[in-house]
Amino acid sequence: MKVQKANLEASGGYGVARCAEVERKTAETAITVRLNLDGTGEACIDSGQGFFDHMLQQVVKFSLIDLELSCAGDIKVDFHHSAEDIGLTLGTALAEALGERRGIRRYADVRVPMDEALAEVCLDFSGRPYLVFRGEFSQERSGEFELCLVREFLQGLAQKAGLTLHVNLLYGYNAHHEAEAIFKALGLALRKALSKDERRDGIPSTKGSLV
């Protein structure tokens, strides 16, 4: 999948294209992200870790954001730097695509069941980065993926997107289901918060700014 120029120029009813392309290069990772907030949920993702690709695809599918993401990281060490830096890069792209955040709904809260697991995501595109993560995974890993890295990814995402993000893993006993419920809930919450408020054209804040 390629985020084609035609898609990048689509405004989604906002008057301007809500798209971004961001590159981040350090001694530990080289990451490229291209996204279109008003897409159809198309994904081309290569994070370097199969389970994490699967989780990001859940976000894309349920947010309807089009996303191209590639990461060359120092996974010979472990996947920590890649997970963290992908969050930072994706958060930067979200912030750039949103601009002043005019006309968005801003807030969202979603609960998602995944078989025996239940997760909740509440978020606010407030311009104030803050992460609250509550709950423990039933296992330390799903396959080769260390589940503690879910929080590291979300921390980076919240930090650079200017996102107040509360994630609650309420219960479950299968770590794959627990993680997938979180990422699906994140995707649905993003779709709701980033969507156009038909009754509002300006910035959804009494102070007149969210950045």
C-alpha positions as CSV (number, residue, x, y, z in Angstrom):
1,M,0.0,0.0,0.0
2,K,1.1,3.5,-0.8
3,V,-0.5,6.6,0.6
4,Q,-1.0,8.0,-2.9
5,K,-0.9,11.7,-3.7
6,A,-4.6,11.7,-4.4
7,N,-5.2,10.5,-0.9
8,L,-2.8,13.0,0.6
9,E,-4.7,15.8,-1.0
10,A,-8.1,14.6,0.3
11,S,-9.4,17.0,2.9
12,G,-12.0,14.8,4.5
13,G,-14.3,17.8,4.8
14,Y,-11.8,19.8,6.8
15,G,-10.8,22.2,4.0
16,V,-7.1,21.1,4.2
17,A,-5.4,17.8,3.8
18,R,-4.7,16.2,7.1
19,C,-1.6,14.3,6.2
20,A,2.0,14.2,7.3
21,E,5.3,12.6,6.5
22,V,7.9,12.3,9.3
23,E,11.4,10.8,9.5
24,R,13.4,10.1,12.6
25,K,17.0,8.9,12.6
26,T,19.1,8.2,15.6
27,A,22.0,5.9,16.4
28,E,19.4,3.4,17.4
29,T,16.6,3.6,14.9
30,A,15.7,5.0,11.4
31,I,11.9,5.4,11.1
32,T,9.7,6.8,8.3
33,V,6.0,7.5,8.8
34,R,3.4,8.7,6.3
35,L,-0.2,9.0,7.2
36,N,-3.5,10.4,6.1
37,L,-6.1,11.0,8.9
38,D,-8.9,10.8,6.4
39,G,-8.1,7.5,4.8
40,T,-9.8,4.1,4.6
41,G,-7.6,2.1,7.0
42,E,-4.9,1.0,4.5
43,A,-1.7,-0.1,6.1
44,C,1.9,-0.9,5.0
45,I,3.8,-1.5,8.2
46,D,7.2,-3.0,8.9
47,S,8.3,-2.3,12.4
48,G,10.8,-5.1,12.5
49,Q,8.6,-7.1,14.9
50,G,5.7,-9.2,13.6
51,F,3.4,-9.0,16.7
52,F,3.8,-5.3,16.9
53,D,3.0,-5.0,13.2
54,H,-0.2,-6.8,14.0
55,M,-1.1,-4.5,16.8
56,L,-0.4,-1.3,14.7
57,Q,-2.6,-2.8,11.9
58,Q,-5.5,-3.0,14.5
59,V,-5.1,0.8,15.1
60,V,-5.1,1.5,11.4
61,K,-8.1,-0.7,10.7
62,F,-10.3,0.8,13.3
63,S,-9.2,4.4,13.1
64,L,-9.5,4.5,9.3
65,I,-6.1,6.3,9.1
66,D,-3.9,5.3,6.1
67,L,-0.4,4.5,7.4
68,E,2.9,3.7,5.9
69,L,5.5,2.9,8.5
70,S,9.0,1.4,8.3
71,C,11.6,1.0,11.1
72,A,15.2,-0.2,10.9
73,G,16.1,-0.6,14.6
74,D,18.8,-2.1,16.8
75,I,16.7,-5.2,17.4
76,K,19.9,-7.2,18.0
77,V,19.8,-5.5,21.4
78,D,16.0,-5.8,21.8
79,F,12.9,-4.1,20.5
80,H,12.7,-1.4,23.2
81,H,14.2,1.5,21.2
82,S,12.1,0.7,18.2
83,A,8.8,0.6,20.1
84,E,9.6,3.8,21.9
85,D,10.8,5.7,18.8
86,I,7.9,4.4,16.7
87,G,5.6,6.0,19.3
88,L,7.5,9.2,19.1
89,T,7.5,9.3,15.3
90,L,3.8,8.4,14.9
91,G,2.9,11.0,17.6
92,T,4.8,13.7,15.7
93,A,3.0,12.8,12.5
94,L,-0.4,12.9,14.2
95,A,0.4,16.4,15.6
96,E,1.6,17.7,12.2
97,A,-1.4,16.3,10.4
98,L,-3.8,17.9,12.9
99,G,-2.3,21.3,12.8
100,E,-4.4,23.7,15.0
101,R,-6.9,20.8,15.6
102,R,-9.8,22.8,14.3
103,G,-13.2,21.1,14.0
104,I,-12.3,17.9,15.7
105,R,-14.3,16.2,18.4
106,R,-11.2,16.1,20.5
107,Y,-12.4,13.6,23.2
108,A,-13.2,9.9,23.0
109,D,-13.7,6.9,25.3
110,V,-14.0,3.3,24.1
111,R,-14.2,-0.1,25.7
112,V,-13.3,-3.1,23.6
113,P,-13.8,-6.8,24.4
114,M,-11.5,-9.4,22.9
115,D,-12.9,-12.7,23.9
116,E,-12.2,-12.9,27.7
117,A,-10.2,-9.6,27.8
118,L,-11.6,-6.1,28.2
119,A,-9.7,-2.9,27.6
120,E,-10.6,0.8,27.8
121,V,-9.0,3.8,26.2
122,C,-10.0,7.4,27.0
123,L,-8.2,10.2,25.3
124,D,-8.1,14.0,24.7
125,F,-6.2,15.8,22.0
126,S,-5.6,18.5,24.6
127,G,-2.1,19.5,23.5
128,R,-1.0,18.3,27.0
129,P,0.9,15.0,26.8
130,Y,0.0,12.7,29.7
131,L,-0.2,8.9,29.9
132,V,-2.0,6.8,32.6
133,F,-1.6,3.1,32.1
134,R,-3.4,0.8,34.5
135,G,-3.5,-3.0,34.5
136,E,-1.1,-5.9,34.1
137,F,-0.7,-8.3,31.3
138,S,-1.3,-12.0,32.1
139,Q,2.1,-13.0,30.6
140,E,5.3,-11.1,30.0
141,R,5.4,-11.9,26.3
142,S,3.2,-12.7,23.3
143,G,5.5,-14.7,21.1
144,E,8.8,-12.8,21.1
145,F,7.3,-9.4,21.9
146,E,7.8,-8.1,25.4
147,L,4.4,-6.7,26.5
148,C,5.9,-4.0,28.8
149,L,6.8,-2.3,25.5
150,V,3.2,-1.5,24.9
151,R,3.4,1.2,27.5
152,E,6.7,2.6,26.1
153,F,5.0,2.9,22.7
154,L,2.0,4.7,24.2
155,Q,4.2,7.0,26.2
156,G,6.0,8.2,23.1
157,L,2.8,8.5,21.2
158,A,1.2,10.7,23.9
159,Q,4.3,12.8,24.3
160,K,4.6,13.9,20.7
161,A,0.9,13.9,19.7
162,G,0.1,16.3,22.6
163,L,-2.3,13.6,23.8
164,T,-3.8,13.0,27.2
165,L,-4.2,9.2,27.1
166,H,-5.7,6.9,29.7
167,V,-5.5,3.1,29.1
168,N,-7.1,0.6,31.4
169,L,-6.6,-3.1,30.9
170,L,-9.6,-4.3,33.0
171,Y,-9.1,-8.0,32.9
172,G,-8.2,-11.0,30.8
173,Y,-6.0,-14.1,30.9
174,N,-4.6,-14.3,27.4
175,A,-1.9,-11.7,26.8
176,H,-2.4,-11.6,23.0
177,H,-6.1,-10.8,23.5
178,E,-5.3,-8.2,26.2
179,A,-2.9,-6.3,23.9
180,E,-5.2,-6.6,20.9
181,A,-8.1,-5.2,22.9
182,I,-6.0,-2.1,23.8
183,F,-4.9,-1.4,20.3
184,K,-8.4,-1.9,18.8
185,A,-9.7,0.5,21.5
186,L,-7.0,3.0,20.6
187,G,-7.9,2.8,17.0
188,L,-11.6,3.4,17.6
189,A,-10.9,6.2,20.0
190,L,-8.7,7.9,17.5
191,R,-11.4,7.6,14.9
192,K,-13.9,9.3,17.1
193,A,-11.7,12.0,18.5
194,L,-10.2,13.0,15.1
195,S,-13.6,13.0,13.3
196,K,-15.2,16.3,12.3
197,D,-17.7,17.8,14.7
198,E,-20.5,18.9,12.4
199,R,-21.5,21.7,14.8
200,R,-18.0,23.2,15.3
201,D,-15.6,24.7,12.8
202,G,-13.2,26.3,15.2
203,I,-10.8,25.0,17.9
204,P,-12.6,23.0,20.6
205,S,-11.3,24.9,23.6
206,T,-12.4,27.9,25.6
207,K,-8.9,29.3,25.5
208,G,-8.8,29.2,21.7
209,S,-5.7,26.9,21.3
210,L,-4.8,23.2,21.7
211,V,-1.1,23.5,20.7
